Amino acid sequence: MSWLLGGIYCGILWLVFAKLKLIRLTLPIALLAASIGPGLILVLLFCAQYYHPYTAVGRVYQQVIQITPQLRQAGRVTRVVVRPNVPVKKGEVLFQVDAIPYENSITQLKAALEEAKQSQAVAEAAIDLAQATIARTDSDLKFARVEHERKAELVKTQAISQEEFDAITNTLNSAESSAVQSQATLIQAQSSVALAMARVEQTAAQLAGAEYDLAQTVVYAPSDGFVTNLNLREGVLVGGAGGSSVMSFVQDRGEYSQGTVVGLFSQKNYLRIQPGQYAEVALYGYPGQIFTGRVENVIDISGDGQLPVSGILPSDLGGNAATGFAVRVKLDEGNNLRLPGGSQAQVAVYTEEVQIAGIPVMFLMRAQSWLRYIM
């Protein structure tokens, strides 16, 4: 840019002093022309690169979802429905996994759940029986105590023999033992019910997990988009412990990302960029064209500003490499453009300060865009 402005200035001097001879060249005029012109060019270039940020590192991004089957046990692919690079709608089937092993697990767990429920019912019936036994033994114990007290008075007056009193004493002791035993039986029955309920809940949870696995044997498109780099084939084992993604699903752009270009700007003038400022974008795929837009938002963080979670203290701060910050630019006509993910671009943002200094940046953007025809 400096060479271009210098050439234009020299051309003007040649026209004024040599070609058209509008002004007679003298030593004072020559010194003045040699000092003022280059100084103005330097000031203009400084204002251009500082007040109107420019970057050649711009890119179009598109979200990609890694499709990973959520199967706890590995399954074998039986059918691949999706075709590579063919648009699909949200909810359409991508591929299927053999469901028979998961259906068998569900059948077994349903039977186990019924068995657990029956065990719970038996344990609850045992509680009812134990409670009835307690009621009977309590009644027998109460009667034995009354009889024991009555005959204790009678034996004092020798109305009954000692043998009869000993017999009622034995009856009282037997009633007390039966009452204690019936209480223990109730506690045991309650423990059996709690154990049966836990078994029912555990089996129900296992059944829910098996039903979830069965539902995961059919994998659907998470949104509108297409699958690319499709290498999945029938017979491949997927899912299970340590299972990895099996295909890449490229999402269609939503309103937020449609027609958006991200530029990486240097720190020296990044803070001058604000949302809503006018911007120009030169896409490599559209040589000779300049697209206008507005700064959508600025991202005040970069990877260099993040420290990983670790129990080890950092020994350095990542070196002295310059850090760039991302700026999202929304194109005015972005909804009508074909913007493949990964497309490169040049981005310029024009602030409200020293607006005349934006002219060299505009010229540079257009010159670079036209050069894309041959570069």
C-alpha positions as CSV (number, residue, x, y, z in Angstrom):
1,M,0.0,0.0,0.0
2,S,2.8,2.4,0.8
3,W,4.4,1.7,-2.6
4,L,1.1,2.4,-4.3
5,L,0.5,5.7,-2.5
6,G,4.1,6.7,-3.2
7,G,3.7,5.9,-6.9
8,I,0.5,8.0,-7.1
9,Y,2.1,10.9,-5.3
10,C,5.1,10.7,-7.7
11,G,2.7,10.6,-10.6
12,I,1.0,13.8,-9.4
13,L,4.4,15.5,-9.0
14,W,5.3,14.5,-12.5
15,L,2.1,15.8,-14.0
16,V,2.3,19.1,-12.1
17,F,6.0,19.9,-12.6
18,A,7.0,18.0,-15.7
19,K,4.0,17.2,-18.0
20,L,1.7,20.1,-17.4
21,K,4.2,22.5,-15.9
22,L,1.6,24.1,-13.7
23,I,4.2,25.2,-11.2
24,R,7.8,26.1,-11.8
25,L,10.1,23.7,-9.8
26,T,12.4,25.5,-7.5
27,L,14.6,24.2,-4.6
28,P,12.2,25.4,-1.8
29,I,9.2,23.8,-3.7
30,A,11.1,20.6,-4.2
31,L,12.0,20.4,-0.5
32,L,8.4,21.1,0.4
33,A,7.1,18.5,-1.9
34,A,9.6,15.9,-0.7
35,S,8.7,16.5,2.9
36,I,5.0,17.2,3.1
37,G,3.8,14.4,0.7
38,P,5.6,11.5,2.3
39,G,4.6,12.8,5.7
40,L,1.0,12.8,4.7
41,I,1.3,9.4,3.3
42,L,2.8,8.1,6.5
43,V,0.1,9.7,8.6
44,L,-2.6,8.3,6.3
45,L,-1.2,4.8,6.4
46,F,-0.9,4.9,10.2
47,C,-4.5,6.0,10.6
48,A,-5.6,3.4,8.1
49,Q,-4.0,0.4,9.8
50,Y,-4.9,1.6,13.3
51,Y,-8.4,3.0,13.1
52,H,-9.7,0.7,10.4
53,P,-8.6,-2.9,11.4
54,Y,-7.9,-5.3,8.5
55,T,-7.1,-9.0,8.5
56,A,-6.4,-11.6,5.9
57,V,-7.3,-14.3,8.3
58,G,-11.1,-14.7,7.8
59,R,-13.0,-17.9,7.6
60,V,-16.5,-19.3,7.2
61,Y,-17.4,-21.9,9.8
62,Q,-20.1,-24.6,9.9
63,Q,-21.1,-26.8,12.8
64,V,-20.4,-30.5,12.6
65,I,-21.9,-33.0,15.0
66,Q,-20.0,-36.2,15.7
67,I,-22.5,-39.1,15.6
68,T,-21.7,-41.5,18.4
69,P,-24.1,-44.4,19.2
70,Q,-25.1,-44.3,22.9
71,L,-25.1,-48.1,23.3
72,R,-23.7,-49.5,26.6
73,Q,-23.0,-52.8,24.9
74,A,-21.5,-52.9,21.4
75,G,-23.9,-53.7,18.6
76,R,-23.5,-54.6,14.9
77,V,-24.8,-52.3,12.2
78,T,-27.4,-54.0,10.1
79,R,-28.5,-51.1,7.8
80,V,-27.0,-47.8,6.7
81,V,-29.8,-45.6,5.3
82,V,-28.1,-42.3,4.8
83,R,-26.1,-41.5,1.7
84,P,-23.0,-39.3,1.8
85,N,-23.5,-35.6,0.9
86,V,-27.3,-36.0,0.4
87,P,-29.4,-33.6,2.4
88,V,-31.6,-35.1,5.1
89,K,-34.2,-33.7,7.4
90,K,-34.3,-33.8,11.2
91,G,-35.6,-37.1,12.5
92,E,-34.7,-39.2,9.4
93,V,-33.0,-42.5,10.0
94,L,-29.2,-42.5,9.5
95,F,-28.5,-46.1,10.3
96,Q,-29.7,-49.1,12.4
97,V,-28.0,-51.5,14.8
98,D,-29.1,-55.2,15.3
99,A,-31.9,-54.9,17.9
100,I,-32.3,-58.6,18.7
101,P,-29.8,-58.8,21.7
102,Y,-31.4,-55.7,23.2
103,E,-34.9,-57.1,22.8
104,N,-33.8,-60.3,24.4
105,S,-32.4,-58.4,27.4
106,I,-35.7,-56.6,27.7
107,T,-37.6,-59.9,27.7
108,Q,-35.3,-61.3,30.5
109,L,-35.6,-58.2,32.6
110,K,-39.3,-58.0,32.3
111,A,-39.5,-61.6,33.6
112,A,-37.1,-60.7,36.4
113,L,-39.2,-57.7,37.3
114,E,-42.3,-59.8,37.5
115,E,-40.5,-62.3,39.7
116,A,-39.2,-59.4,41.9
117,K,-42.8,-58.0,42.2
118,Q,-44.1,-61.5,43.2
119,S,-41.3,-61.7,45.9
120,Q,-42.4,-58.3,47.2
121,A,-46.0,-59.4,47.3
122,V,-45.0,-62.6,49.3
123,A,-42.9,-60.5,51.7
124,E,-45.8,-58.1,52.2
125,A,-48.1,-61.0,52.9
126,A,-45.6,-62.3,55.5
127,I,-45.9,-58.9,57.2
128,D,-49.7,-59.2,57.5
129,L,-49.3,-62.8,58.9
130,A,-46.6,-61.6,61.4
131,Q,-48.9,-58.7,62.5
132,A,-51.8,-61.1,63.0
133,T,-49.5,-63.4,65.0
134,I,-48.3,-60.5,67.2
135,A,-52.0,-59.6,67.9
136,R,-52.7,-63.2,69.0
137,T,-49.5,-63.6,71.1
138,D,-50.1,-60.2,72.7
139,S,-53.6,-61.4,73.7
140,D,-52.3,-64.7,75.0
141,L,-49.6,-62.9,77.0
142,K,-52.1,-60.5,78.5
143,F,-54.4,-63.3,79.5
144,A,-51.5,-65.3,80.9
145,R,-50.4,-62.3,83.1
146,V,-53.9,-61.9,84.5
147,E,-54.2,-65.6,85.3
148,H,-50.7,-65.6,86.8
149,E,-51.6,-62.6,89.1
150,R,-54.9,-64.2,90.1
151,K,-53.5,-67.6,90.9
152,A,-50.6,-66.0,92.8
153,E,-53.2,-64.7,95.3
154,L,-54.8,-68.1,95.4
155,V,-51.6,-70.0,96.1
156,K,-51.0,-67.7,99.1
157,T,-54.2,-68.8,100.7
158,Q,-53.5,-72.4,99.6
159,A,-56.7,-72.3,97.5
160,I,-54.7,-74.0,94.7
161,S,-51.7,-76.2,94.8
162,Q,-48.1,-75.2,94.1
163,E,-48.1,-77.4,91.0
164,E,-51.1,-75.5,89.5
165,F,-49.3,-72.2,90.1
166,D,-46.1,-73.5,88.5
167,A,-48.1,-74.6,85.5
168,I,-49.6,-71.1,85.0
169,T,-46.1,-69.6,85.5
170,N,-44.8,-71.8,82.6
171,T,-47.7,-70.7,80.5
172,L,-46.8,-67.1,81.1
173,N,-43.1,-67.7,80.2
174,S,-44.2,-69.5,77.0
175,A,-46.5,-66.6,76.1
176,E,-43.7,-64.1,76.6
177,S,-41.4,-66.1,74.4
178,S,-44.0,-66.3,71.7
179,A,-44.5,-62.6,71.8
180,V,-40.8,-61.9,71.4
181,Q,-40.6,-64.4,68.6
182,S,-43.5,-62.9,66.7
183,Q,-41.9,-59.4,67.0
184,A,-38.7,-60.9,65.5
185,T,-40.7,-62.5,62.7
186,L,-42.3,-59.1,61.9
187,I,-38.8,-57.4,61.7
188,Q,-37.6,-60.2,59.4
189,A,-40.6,-59.8,57.2
190,Q,-40.2,-56.1,57.0
191,S,-36.5,-56.6,56.0
192,S,-37.6,-59.0,53.3
193,V,-40.1,-56.4,51.9
194,A,-37.4,-53.7,51.9
195,L,-35.0,-56.1,50.1
196,A,-37.8,-57.1,47.6
197,M,-38.6,-53.4,46.9
198,A,-34.9,-52.7,46.3
199,R,-34.7,-55.6,43.9
200,V,-37.8,-54.4,42.1
201,E,-36.3,-50.9,41.7
202,Q,-33.0,-52.2,40.6
203,T,-34.6,-54.5,38.0
204,A,-36.9,-51.6,36.8
205,A,-33.8,-49.4,36.4
206,Q,-32.0,-52.2,34.4
207,L,-35.2,-52.6,32.3
208,A,-35.3,-48.8,31.6
209,G,-31.6,-48.9,30.6
210,A,-32.3,-51.8,28.2
211,E,-35.2,-50.0,26.7
212,Y,-33.0,-47.0,26.2
213,D,-30.4,-49.2,24.5
214,L,-33.1,-50.6,22.2
215,A,-34.2,-47.1,21.3
216,Q,-30.5,-46.2,20.5
217,T,-30.3,-49.0,17.9
218,V,-32.0,-46.6,15.4
219,V,-29.9,-43.4,15.0
220,Y,-31.7,-40.3,13.6
221,A,-30.6,-37.1,12.1
222,P,-30.2,-34.5,15.0
223,S,-31.2,-31.6,12.6
224,D,-31.4,-30.7,9.0
225,G,-28.1,-31.3,7.2
226,F,-26.0,-34.0,5.5
227,V,-23.4,-36.7,6.3
228,T,-20.0,-36.5,4.7
229,N,-17.0,-38.8,4.8
230,L,-19.3,-41.7,5.3
231,N,-17.2,-44.9,6.0
232,L,-19.8,-46.8,8.1
233,R,-20.8,-50.1,6.6
234,E,-23.1,-53.0,7.6
235,G,-21.5,-55.4,10.0
236,V,-19.4,-52.9,11.8
237,L,-19.5,-53.0,15.6
238,V,-20.4,-49.6,17.2
239,G,-21.1,-48.3,20.7
240,G,-20.0,-50.0,23.9
241,A,-17.4,-49.0,26.4
242,G,-14.9,-46.6,24.7
243,G,-17.1,-46.3,21.6
244,S,-16.2,-43.5,19.2
245,S,-18.0,-41.4,16.6
246,V,-18.9,-43.2,13.4
247,M,-19.8,-40.4,11.1
248,S,-19.7,-36.6,10.8
249,F,-23.1,-34.8,10.4
250,V,-22.9,-31.3,9.0
251,Q,-25.7,-29.1,10.3
252,D,-27.5,-26.7,8.1
253,R,-26.8,-23.1,9.2
254,G,-29.3,-21.5,11.5
255,E,-30.2,-17.9,11.7
256,Y,-27.3,-17.2,14.0
257,S,-24.6,-18.5,11.7
258,Q,-26.2,-18.0,8.3
259,G,-24.1,-15.5,6.3
260,T,-21.5,-15.0,9.0
261,V,-17.7,-14.7,8.5
262,V,-15.2,-14.8,11.4
263,G,-12.1,-12.7,11.2
264,L,-9.0,-12.9,13.4
265,F,-7.7,-9.4,14.3
266,S,-4.5,-8.4,16.1
267,Q,-4.5,-6.9,19.5
268,K,-3.2,-3.5,18.6
269,N,-6.6,-2.3,17.3
270,Y,-9.0,-5.1,18.3
271,L,-10.4,-3.0,21.1
272,R,-11.5,-0.3,18.6
273,I,-14.0,-2.8,17.1
274,Q,-17.5,-2.6,18.4
275,P,-20.7,-4.4,17.4
276,G,-22.7,-2.7,14.7
277,Q,-19.7,-1.1,12.9
278,Y,-19.6,-1.2,9.1
279,A,-17.4,-4.0,7.6
280,E,-16.4,-5.3,4.2
281,V,-15.5,-8.9,3.3
282,A,-13.6,-10.2,0.3
283,L,-14.3,-13.9,-0.1
284,Y,-11.7,-16.0,-1.9
285,G,-14.5,-17.9,-3.7
286,Y,-16.0,-14.6,-5.1
287,P,-13.0,-12.8,-6.7
288,G,-13.6,-9.3,-7.7
289,Q,-16.6,-8.8,-5.3
290,I,-16.8,-7.0,-2.0
291,F,-19.6,-7.9,0.4
292,T,-20.8,-5.4,3.0
293,G,-21.9,-6.3,6.5
294,R,-21.9,-5.3,10.2
295,V,-20.0,-6.5,13.1
296,E,-22.3,-8.9,14.9
297,N,-20.2,-9.4,18.1
298,V,-16.6,-9.5,19.3
299,I,-15.2,-12.5,21.2
300,D,-13.1,-11.2,24.1
301,I,-11.2,-14.4,24.7
302,S,-8.7,-16.6,22.9
303,G,-7.1,-20.0,23.6
304,D,-4.0,-18.3,25.1
305,G,-6.2,-16.8,27.8
306,Q,-7.2,-20.2,29.2
307,L,-5.3,-22.3,31.7
308,P,-6.1,-26.0,31.7
309,V,-7.4,-27.7,34.9
310,S,-4.4,-29.3,36.5
311,G,-2.7,-29.9,39.8
312,I,0.6,-28.7,38.3
313,L,1.6,-25.0,38.5
314,P,2.3,-23.5,35.1
315,S,6.0,-22.8,34.4
316,D,5.3,-20.3,31.6
317,L,2.5,-18.4,30.0
318,G,2.7,-19.8,26.5
319,G,5.5,-17.7,25.0
320,N,5.5,-14.4,23.1
321,A,3.5,-15.4,20.1
322,A,1.0,-12.7,19.1
323,T,-2.6,-13.5,20.1
324,G,-5.5,-12.8,17.8
325,F,-9.1,-12.2,18.7
326,A,-12.2,-13.3,16.7
327,V,-14.8,-11.0,15.4
328,R,-18.1,-12.2,13.8
329,V,-19.3,-10.2,10.8
330,K,-22.9,-10.7,9.5
331,L,-23.1,-10.1,5.7
332,D,-26.0,-8.0,4.4
333,E,-26.7,-10.5,1.6
334,G,-25.3,-13.5,3.4
335,N,-28.6,-15.5,3.2
336,N,-28.3,-15.5,-0.6
337,L,-24.7,-16.6,-0.8
338,R,-23.3,-20.0,-1.0
339,L,-20.7,-20.1,1.7
340,P,-19.0,-23.5,2.1
341,G,-17.6,-24.2,5.5
342,G,-13.9,-23.4,5.6
343,S,-14.0,-20.7,2.9
344,Q,-11.3,-18.1,3.4
345,A,-11.9,-14.4,3.4
346,Q,-10.3,-11.0,4.1
347,V,-12.2,-8.7,6.5
348,A,-12.0,-5.0,7.2
349,V,-13.8,-3.1,9.9
350,Y,-14.3,0.7,9.5
351,T,-14.6,2.7,12.7
352,E,-16.1,6.2,13.0
353,E,-12.7,7.7,13.7
354,V,-10.6,9.3,10.9
355,Q,-13.0,8.0,8.3
356,I,-10.9,9.3,5.3
357,A,-8.2,6.9,6.3
358,G,-10.5,4.1,5.4
359,I,-10.1,4.8,1.7
360,P,-6.7,3.0,1.4
361,V,-8.1,0.0,3.2
362,M,-11.1,-0.1,0.8
363,F,-8.7,0.1,-2.1
364,L,-6.6,-2.7,-0.7
365,M,-9.6,-4.9,-0.2
366,R,-10.7,-4.4,-3.8
367,A,-7.3,-4.9,-5.2
368,Q,-6.8,-8.1,-3.3
369,S,-10.2,-9.3,-4.4
370,W,-9.4,-8.7,-8.1
371,L,-6.1,-10.5,-7.7
372,R,-8.0,-13.6,-6.7
373,Y,-8.7,-14.2,-10.3
374,I,-5.1,-15.0,-10.9
375,M,-3.8,-16.0,-7.5
